[in-house]
Amino acid sequence: MPQVITDNMLTGSTLHEWEVAEYEQHERGTRWYVIMTILGIAFVGYAIFTQNFLFALIVILFAIIVFLQSHQEPHIIPFKITDLGVVLNNRFYSYSEFSDFYVIYNPPDVKTLFLETESSFRPRLRIPLLNQDPNEVRFTLRQYLSENVEKEEEPLSDKVARMWRIH
């Protein structure tokens, strides 16, 4: 479980460091909003028709979150790879919390580091590489974690979120 960093906590010496946005800010035109509004109304209508009110509530909350998120700037979060683990904002993850890592590098669309957690209850960490050299990051992480070389594409959830501009 990640630990909140305190003044006396040892996180190790920094090997790589960069800043990432909390989430990707997409440019969404009028067409995107019209299509999403039609889809949202259709989903809510279907939910009401099938008397699945929880689904209707989830769709409405999702729409509100996406709308609010699109009207505010994402926070910039510091990210570090150290010799003892990974620091993301004010949380420290030791290498023992991760099962493996993989890098998906298909510029300009996808330049991302994925850190798979040991726990099935916690999601993988998705870190945009931005201008970092993926080979240097990969070489450093191989010293502490195994690389999953079988993963050659980003997860379907990330691909869909990027395609629909909701990530």
C-alpha positions in Angstrom: 0.0 0.0 0.0 1.4 3.4 -0.9 2.7 5.5 2.0 2.2 9.2 2.4 5.6 10.8 2.3 6.6 12.4 5.6 9.7 14.5 6.4 11.6 11.6 7.9 10.7 9.0 5.2 13.5 7.5 3.1 12.5 7.4 -0.5 15.9 6.8 -2.0 18.0 8.7 -4.5 16.3 10.0 -7.6 17.1 8.3 -10.9 14.5 9.9 -13.1 12.2 12.8 -12.4 9.5 14.6 -14.4 6.1 16.2 -13.9 2.8 14.8 -15.3 -0.7 16.2 -15.6 -3.3 14.7 -13.3 -5.3 13.8 -16.4 -5.2 14.6 -20.1 -6.9 17.8 -21.1 -8.6 17.3 -24.5 -9.9 19.8 -27.0 -13.6 18.9 -27.4 -15.5 20.7 -30.1 -19.3 21.2 -30.4 -19.7 18.0 -32.3 -18.2 16.0 -29.5 -20.6 17.5 -27.0 -23.6 16.9 -29.3 -22.7 13.3 -29.8 -22.0 12.7 -26.1 -25.3 14.4 -25.1 -27.2 12.2 -27.5 -25.5 9.1 -26.2 -26.1 10.2 -22.6 -29.8 10.8 -23.2 -30.1 7.5 -25.0 -28.4 5.6 -22.1 -30.6 7.4 -19.5 -33.7 6.7 -21.6 -32.7 3.0 -21.9 -32.0 2.9 -18.1 -35.4 4.4 -17.3 -37.2 2.1 -19.8 -35.6 -1.0 -18.2 -36.1 0.4 -14.7 -32.4 0.4 -14.0 -32.2 3.6 -12.1 -28.7 3.0 -10.8 -27.4 2.9 -14.3 -29.2 6.2 -15.1 -27.6 7.7 -12.0 -24.2 6.5 -13.0 -24.6 7.9 -16.5 -25.7 11.3 -15.2 -22.8 11.4 -12.6 -20.3 10.5 -15.4 -21.6 13.3 -17.6 -21.3 15.8 -14.7 -17.7 14.7 -13.9 -16.6 14.9 -17.5 -18.2 18.3 -17.9 -16.6 19.7 -14.7 -13.3 18.2 -15.5 -13.2 19.8 -18.9 -13.7 23.2 -17.4 -10.7 23.1 -15.0 -7.0 22.7 -15.5 -5.4 19.5 -14.4 -3.0 19.6 -11.4 0.7 19.0 -12.2 2.0 16.1 -10.2 5.7 15.3 -9.6 6.8 11.8 -10.5 10.2 10.2 -9.5 11.8 6.9 -10.1 14.2 6.2 -7.2 16.4 3.3 -6.2 13.9 2.2 -3.5 10.6 2.7 -5.4 8.4 5.3 -7.2 7.2 8.6 -5.9 3.9 9.9 -7.3 2.9 13.3 -5.9 3.1 12.8 -2.1 2.9 9.0 -2.2 5.7 6.5 -2.1 5.3 3.1 -3.7 8.1 0.5 -3.0 9.1 -1.8 -5.8 7.6 -4.7 -3.8 4.1 -3.3 -4.5 4.5 -3.9 -8.3 4.5 -7.1 -10.2 6.0 -5.8 -13.4 6.1 -2.8 -15.8 5.8 -2.2 -19.5 6.3 0.7 -21.8 4.0 1.4 -24.7 5.7 3.8 -27.1 3.9 4.7 -30.3 4.5 8.4 -30.8 2.8 10.8 -31.1 -0.3 9.2 -29.6 1.0 6.9 -26.9 4.1 7.3 -24.8 3.2 5.7 -21.5 4.8 3.8 -18.7 2.5 1.2 -17.0 3.3 -0.1 -13.5 1.2 -3.2 -12.6 0.5 -3.6 -9.0 0.6 -6.8 -7.0 -2.9 -6.2 -5.6 -5.9 -6.9 -7.8 -7.8 -4.2 -5.9 -5.5 -1.4 -6.8 -5.3 -0.3 -10.5 -2.1 -0.1 -12.5 -0.2 3.2 -12.5 -0.3 5.0 -15.8 2.5 7.5 -16.2 2.9 9.6 -19.4 6.5 9.6 -20.5 6.3 13.0 -22.2 9.8 13.9 -23.3 11.6 11.1 -21.3 13.7 8.6 -23.2 11.7 5.4 -22.9 14.8 3.2 -23.2 16.5 5.0 -20.3 13.4 4.6 -18.1 13.1 0.9 -19.2 16.8 0.2 -18.5 16.5 1.8 -15.0 13.3 -0.1 -14.0 14.7 -3.4 -15.2 17.1 -3.3 -12.4 14.2 -3.4 -9.9 11.2 -4.9 -11.7 10.6 -7.5 -14.4 9.4 -6.1 -17.7 6.3 -7.6 -19.3 7.5 -7.8 -22.9 4.3 -9.5 -24.0 2.3 -6.3 -23.7 2.6 -4.5 -27.0 -0.5 -2.4 -26.9 -2.1 -0.1 -24.3 -5.0 -1.5 -22.3 -8.3 -1.4 -24.0 -9.7 1.0 -21.4 -7.0 3.5 -22.1 -7.4 3.1 -25.9 -11.2 3.7 -25.7 -10.8 6.7 -23.3 -8.2 8.3 -25.6 -10.4 7.6 -28.7 -13.5 9.2 -27.1 -11.5 11.9 -25.4 -12.8 11.1 -21.9 -9.4 10.3 -20.2 
